[in-house]
Amino acid sequence: MGYADTVISGGRIFRGLHEGFAEALAIHGDRIVAVGTHAAVHAFAGPHTRHIDLAGRVAIPAFNDAHQHLLPLGLGLNHVNLRAEEVRTLDQLLSRIREAASRAPKGTWVLGRGYDHAELDIGRHPTADELTAAAPDHPVFITRTCGHMGVANAAAIAVAGLGHNTPDPEGGVIERSQGKLTGLLQERAMRLVRDHMPAPSDAALVDAIEAAGNHMLSLGFTSVMDANVGGSVGMAEVRAYHATLATGRLPVRTWVCLAGNPEGIADDAWNAGIRPMQGNDMLRFGAMKVFGDGSAGGLTAAFSEPYVQGGTGVFCFPTPTMHGLLAKYHEQGWQLAIHAIGDAAIEQVLSGMEAADTATQPAAGRRHRIEHCGFLSPSQLARMAARGIEPVPQPIFMYEFGDLYVTNLGPERSAAAYPMRDWLDAGQHPAASSDAPVSTPDPFRNIFTMITRKTSRGTVIGADQAISIAEAVHCYTYNGAYTQFAEDRKGRLLPGMLADITILSRDIFAATPEQILTTRADLVLRGGRIVHDRAV
């Protein structure tokens, strides 16, 4: 081997949940070659070895966002930011739309992302009329933070050809009031407008992947899963990923989950020769996604018992259709990564996965996933564990939307939401993630939520589901790698593993929860190479 290229010491090295801490680590090429005591590791150092001094900080396996939308995150960087951290009133929202329209040529689209009607001063969604008054000469579409509903103005409604008598599409809702369209479109109804938006160019798609990937590096991530590739502009998204990789512009290791709904690209990708596990450690096609329901904050997640306001949510597909899709993709060899949040949707999806598990096509070892999996029963959890079906939750939802869950579902159901403690105790691998751009990809807010179960308002919801800091980091590193069949290469800091390492601005294992919120990623290595340095 020769001497190590890099030695890291001067603070604690978190090797993994079951391995604990070490004093130093050595890297050669793209792999870790030694982890242990200061003296043992420094024996690998030579005259040209680079030394990184932790100075009391901590090094951990680089974060892995096991469910986000990397390409939409990048595209959204150019959309109007309407997130609740910055936009709390209707006037602020409309002012941002008005300002964006003033800079855009007449007739071009104005797109906004991230508003939360529950956090606005009006306590409701904006209306088509209000958006039209702000931008009368532009089609406008703004998407709620959950990504499952949005509001169109009059120009966008006209471009889409919608009228008061347009029927609701399967799995979607067009809201009306007194025989008039309000502009609110839910679930699959959003495509009625989105299909008329101009598609981004191939170059813009590549730029978006690179920009979002660099942003993730700055937060301490070297791996992500893009959870619905092809869901917006079809196979152009697949081509963009291939081009980004070929030109060396892909910043993060990406597990690609293809859009498998009827309006997705599953058949096109298959006909183009894309197969499960195709690719390498930088870009691999592994999973297939189908939407089962909507969001609990938007009252469209499908529940067996009604919301406080009434109604039980929206199924995206009838059960025979859903089960047919699951059977098809299971038989093709894909990992199933199915969106289901409410217990009724989880039941539809889980029973479909169980039905697809046959003697000739066993589910064992396939690591099928239920994405989000927010509100499940103890019996559903046990059935998932029995078949090795993994939950891929977003604990950050409790931080950002937990108070709204209490409003919509009551305290009892909310306390049992996203049960990280129960999943770990059942021997499962809950892979923490952000669903960005739905929620912030900031890993430290997610860790804070996992260990405190506190919302952004300080409300503690389901304290019995809190986990330790070490367990939270495990869920954000090893478990993500496990769901991507890569636990033998990343997610822990052990000899032979990829040198994907994040050095934090403080030792979070000795920090208070509030200190974790202000922690940052100081240095990030991917394959032994520094890919982010906060000091530069």
Buried (B, 14 or more C-beta within 10 A) or exposed (E): EEBBBBBBBBBBBBBBBEEEBBBBBBBBEBBBBBBBEEEBBBEBBEEEBEEBEBEEBBBBBBBBBBBBBBBBBBBBBEBBBBBBEEBEEBEBBBEBBBBBBEEBEEEEBBBBBBBBBBBBEEEEBBBBEBBBBBBEEBBBBBBBBBBBBBBBBBBBBEBBEBEEEBEBBBBBBBBBEEEEBBBBBBBBBBBBBBEBBEEBEBEBBBBBBBBBBBBBBBBBBBBBBBBBBBBBBBBBBBBBBBBBBEEEBBBBBBBBBBBBBEEBBBEBBBEEEBEBEEBEBBBBBBBBBBBBBBBBBBBBBBBBEEBEEEEBBBBBBEEEBBBBBBBBBBEBEBBBBBBBBBBBBBBBBBBBBBEBBEEEEEBEEBBBBBBBBBBBEEEBBEBBBEBBBBBBBBBBBBBBBBBBBBBBBEEEBBBBBBBBBBBBEBEBBBBBBBBBBBBBBBBBBBBBBBBBBBBBEEBEBBEEBBBBBBBBBBBBBBBBBBBBBBBEBBBBBBEEBBBBBBBBBBBBBEBEBEBBBEBEBBBBBBBBEBBBEEEE
